[in-house]
Amino acid sequence: MMRVNRRDFVKAGAVLAGACTTGPWPTQKSASTLPPVIVSEERVIRTVAGLRPYRLSGFALRAESLD
C-alpha cells in the first residue's frame, strides 16, 4: 500500500489546478470591467423572512440550562 503525504498531495493539486488555467488571475482592474447589476422590483423572484410562526400569546421566553 502506498502512503501519500498530505502536504505533497496538496502541492501537486495546486500545480495541476494552475496548469488548467488559460489566462492570468483576475485582478481589481478586470473586476471593474464587469457590467453593472440591474436591480428592480420586477426582477425579484421571491422574498423570504426569517420570522417564526405567529403566537396568539406573544413570543416565548424560557430559561435554558446548559451543563
C-alpha positions in Angstrom: 0.0 0.0 0.0 1.4 3.4 -1.0 1.1 6.2 1.6 0.8 9.8 0.3 2.0 12.7 2.4 -0.9 15.2 2.6 1.3 18.2 2.1 2.7 16.8 -1.1 -0.8 15.9 -2.3 -2.0 19.4 -1.8 1.1 20.9 -3.5 0.6 18.6 -6.5 -3.1 19.5 -6.7 -2.2 23.2 -6.7 0.3 22.7 -9.5 -2.3 20.8 -11.6 -5.0 23.4 -10.9 -2.6 26.1 -12.0 -1.9 24.2 -15.2 -5.6 24.2 -16.1 -5.9 28.0 -16.2 -5.9 29.6 -19.6 -5.1 33.2 -18.6 -3.9 35.4 -15.8 -5.8 35.5 -12.4 -8.4 38.2 -12.2 -7.3 41.5 -10.7 -9.0 44.5 -9.3 -8.8 46.2 -12.8 -10.6 43.3 -14.6 -13.2 43.2 -11.9 -14.1 46.8 -12.5 -15.0 46.0 -16.1 -18.0 43.8 -15.1 -21.3 45.1 -16.3 -23.5 46.9 -13.8 -26.1 44.8 -11.9 -29.7 45.6 -13.0 -31.8 46.0 -9.8 -35.5 46.5 -10.0 -38.7 45.3 -8.2 -39.9 43.2 -11.2 -36.7 41.1 -11.1 -37.3 39.9 -7.5 -38.1 36.2 -7.7 -39.2 35.7 -4.0 -38.8 37.2 -0.6 -38.1 35.1 2.4 -38.3 36.3 6.0 -36.8 34.5 8.9 -39.7 35.0 11.2 -41.3 32.3 13.3 -45.0 31.4 13.2 -47.4 33.8 14.9 -48.4 33.0 18.5 -51.6 34.5 20.0 -49.9 34.7 23.4 -46.9 36.6 22.1 -43.3 35.5 21.9 -41.9 32.7 24.2 -39.1 33.4 26.6 -37.8 30.4 28.5 -34.6 29.8 30.6 -32.4 27.0 29.3 -29.8 25.4 31.5 -26.5 24.4 29.9 -24.4 21.8 31.6 
